[in-house]
Amino acid sequence: MHFDRYVGIDYSGAKTPESRLKALQVYAGSPQGEVQKVLPPSSASKSIQWSRRRIAEWIVELTQSDVRFLAGIDHCFSLPISYFRRYGLSSWDAFLEDFIAHWPAHVPGVSMEGLLKEPPDRLGQPGELRLAEGWTQAAKSVFVFQGAGSVGKASFAGIPWLHFIRKRAGDTVHFWPFDGWQLPEGKPVILEAYPALCKRRYSRNGRTSDEHDAYSLATWLRDMDARDALDRYSRPPLTPAEKETAALEGWIFGVT
């Protein structure tokens, strides 16, 4: 397999799409090089942080380069199959279009805090899990928006930017597993990743928790590629029915 660059992104659903957040961290490395912190382009100061919009724009810029990258992002890429059935959605692309119409967290000035004060009619219950979450011990429902380990706000704030990237990058990038379970040769890949699966493998070395999550994702993806293990992780042992469900709900890379 062997990608040219490995990217780990620790995400946050705080504030607005343009807000610069310390919780948004990006790390990247090459097959032989050290995994290092990535600052926003054109930033002359290490104090300048990423925004959700700038991360999405940067990923689009990466897809337009000759670099074949593998990027792991720490938020859910989709919602439980019950949500698809409840609202008559039959594909991930249809889901993305419907989602941004009801949860416009990408619109300038819009925050998840504001949206959740008067939630749209497209919602779910905290007990609803995706299949991938049922296969882990710690992952919570995407409909949990508060508390330690909750991923709701980050996911609902991040999904519109997956739509943004998909619209601008087209078929030049592979969203796993929605575009297929096999990692393609010659294309960059974007996938959902969960730092808790790998961050204890690596020493913190003075990094903040958010920095270490992003560092660990990028380093783990690089290490697994070096061990020729990516193909195994890209094909979790699912039944045909489970695979059909996960092709809509998405999957956490590394959960087997």
Order of alpha helices (4+ residues) and beta strands (2+ residues): beta-beta-beta-alpha-beta-alpha-alpha-alpha-alpha-alpha-beta-beta-alpha-alpha-alpha
